[in-house]
């Protein structure tokens, strides 16, 4: 997109995004974010990559790059949810679903599913998940005494492999 040639701006803000580290939103608000370097060692039980929010083909490609030739920790349920049937088909065509399966993931059809505690990935009391979804309110993905940490697909994939919230680095 480009602005009109005669557009006038009150201010211009430039941000060097290369200096922003991956962010993780702690329970129980999406705004409760910290840089990955300040997260510490938080064990997880589940990594949910996808949903309508971060289940775009670009997001799945990022997760696949991290997961290729790696396995999810034996203590982590890895769930992949493409956002739409078209994205599901594209991921299948590109071989991404094969990478996810080899990494130990369960691949869900496009749905709200675990994101709102509907099915496939409902958290039990005391469980923690890292998710690429858009909400982490109390009880959002299951039990009211579970915790949901929000992150991008690279962090969610790395976390699945290491069994704790982790940087893809």
N, C-alpha and C positions, 0 to 999 in steps of 0.2 A: 504494500500500500504506500502511496505517496500523498503528501498534503497538497492542497491547492497551491498554485504558484504565488498567489497573493496572501497566503495564510500568515497571520501575525501571532506570535507566541508571547505569553507573559514571562515565561522562563524556560530554560532548557536544562535538563538534568541528564548527565552522562554517568553511567555505572559500568565499571569494569567487572563484568561477571566472572572473569577468570580468577578473581580474588575471593569469590564467595564459595565456601566449602559446602558440601552436601548438608542439608538441614534435616533434623528429625523433630517431629512434633510429639512432645510427651503427653501422657494422659493428663487431663481429659478435655483438652481444647486444641484445635488445630493451630491456634495462635501461640501455644506454649512451646515454641521452637528453640532448638539449640543447634549449634554447629556440631558436626559429627565428632570433632576432636574433643568435645566437652561431654560426650554421652557416657563414657565409662563402659564397664563390662556388664551389659544387661542381657541375661539369658532369655532366649525366646523359645516358644513351643511351636510357633506357626509363622510362616511368611506367605502373605497373600499378595500376589502380583497381578494386577489387572483391575477390573471393574469398569464402570463407565468412565471413571476419572482418569486412570492411568493404565488402560488396556488398549491404547492405540497401538498400531503396528510399530511405530517408532519406539514405544515403551517396551514392547515385547522383544524387539531387536536388541535394545540395551541390556535387558535381563539375559537374553540368550548369549550375548558376548561374555558376560560375567560367568554364566553357568556352563558354557561349553567346556567339555572334558573335566567337569567337576561334579561332585555329588552333594546333595543336600545332607546336612548332618542327620544322623540316625535319630536324633531327638527332635527333629523339626518336620512338621507337616508343611510341604511346599505346594501351594495351590496357585494355578494359573487360570485367569479368567479374561479371555479376550472380550473387548467391549461390545462387538457386534458379530453377527454371522459372517459378514464380509471380511472382517479382520481375522476371524477364526480361519476362514478359507485361505487368506493370504499367508497367515502364519504357517499353515499346513503346507502350502505351495513352496514357501521359502525354507522349509525344513526346521523351523523354529520349534514346532511341537515335538519333533524327534529329539532335539537337544533337551527340551524340558523333561521329556519322559526318561531319557538316559540319566538326567540329574536326579530322578526320583520324584518328580512332580506328578500331581493329579491335575488333569486339565478339565476344567468345567466348561459347559456351554455358556454362552453369554447370559448373565443373569445378575440380579442383585445379590443373591446368595449370602455368603459369609459377611459381606459388607454391612448388612443390617440384621445379622443373626438369623437369617432365613433357613439355610441349610448348608451342608458341606463346608465345615470349618467353624462351627459355632464353638466359642471358647468356653471352657469350664472354669469353675472357681479357681482363682490363683494363676491361671494361664496368661501368658503374654504373647502378643503378636506384633510383628511389624507388617504394615500394610500400605499399599499405594493408594488406598481409598481416600475419601475426602473428609471423613468424620471419625472422631475417636471419643465420642461422649460416653459417659458411664453406661454400660450395658449395650453399647452399640452392636457388638459382635458376639454377644452371648451373656454370660453371667455378669452381674453387677460388680463382682469382685475380680474381674479380669481386667487386663490392661491392653490398650491398643496404642502403638507408636506409629506415627505416619512418616513415610519416607518415599523417596523416588525409587524407580525400579532397579537402579544399580545398587543402592544400599540394601534394598529388600532381597536382592539376589545374593549379594555377598553375605548378608546376615543368615540366609538359609544355609549356606555352605559352612559358616563358622559356628552356627548355633547361638549366636549373640548378635546384637546390633553392631554392625561393622561397616567401615568404609570399603568401597570397591578397590581401593588402593592396596 
